Amino acid sequence: MADLIYLAVVFLVIALIAYVLGARGVAWFSVDVAKIFVWIFVILFIITLVWRILSGA
């Protein structure tokens, strides 16, 4: 799951660089992809947390 956070950070860095260089469309697309990765991470984290609590581990 840490790979998802890494990918989100990479896309945010790409978005910042693209924004500074003037490629606004690429920047917003990168931000949207980063948000998707963060949401997937949060959902998987919650599912894993609930699974661990319910299994008694």
NORGI-V536318 format. One record per backbone hydrogen bond with DSSP energy under -0.5 kcal/mol. CO is the residue of the C=O (numbers start at 1). NH is the residue of the N-H. Records with the same first field share a line. If there is no record, write none. Layout:
CO->NH + NH
This chain:
1->4 + 5
2->6
3->7
4->8
5->9
6->10
7->11
8->12
9->13
10->14
11->15
12->16
13->17
14->18
15->19
16->20
17->21
18->22 + 23
19->22
22->24
23->27
24->28
25->29
26->30
27->31
28->32
29->33
30->34
31->35
32->36
33->37
34->38
35->39
36->40
37->41
38->42
39->43
40->44
41->45
42->46
43->47
44->48
45->49
46->50
47->51
48->52
49->53
50->54
51->55
52->56 + 57
